[in-house]
Amino acid sequence: MDQSLERLQKKFPETIFENRIEPDNRHNPYFFDAYRDGAHIVSRGGDSPEEAECRISRALEQHFS
């Protein structure tokens, strides 16, 4: 999770990320939440940290384009 978090912070330097694991969520236990200017932008989960990273990265690219 740490490597995915580092890559997200480099790609979106003005965004604050929080990561969490929800062990009771069997399908998507790994989550990232993105915040900018104190506001929550998006949350995305996946079955691995890399999948969650990919999903939130795509969502942020769409949000900021």
N, C-alpha and C positions, 0 to 999 in steps of 0.2 A: 504494500500500500504506500509505503514511503517513497518509492521510486516514482510511482504514478503521481503522487502529490507533488513531488519536485518538478516533474515534467509539466504538469498543469500550471504551476506557479511561474515557470519560465515562459510558457506560451501566453499566459494571460496575467501579466505582472500587476495589473491594477485590480485584480480580483482576489478576494480572500476565499480560501477553500477550507472546508472542514471535511474530514473523512470519518466514517463510522461503519461499524459492522453490526448487522442485525442477525444474530445467529438463529432466531426463530423464523426468519424469512428464508425458506428453502431454495427459492428460485433466484433471488437477487439479494444476497446478504451483504454485499459491499456497496457502500454509498458514498457519493461526494455531494456536498452542498456548496453552492457558489453564492458569494455576497459581493456587492459593490456599492460603495457610498452608504453603507449601513443597511442596504435593502437586500432581501433574499431574492436571487434571480431564478435559480433552478436547482433541482435535485435530480440526480440520476443514479441508478443502481445497476449492478450486473452480477453475474455469477463468479466473476474474478475481478481483482482490482483493475486489470488492464481493460476489461470490457466496460466497467463503470467509467474509467478514464476516457475511453473512446466515446461513450454515449454523452457524457457531460461536455466534452470538447466539441462535438457536433452541435449540441444544443446551444452552447455559447457562441459558436461561429454564426449560427442562424440568428441568434438574438442580437448580435452586434453588427450584422451586415445590413 
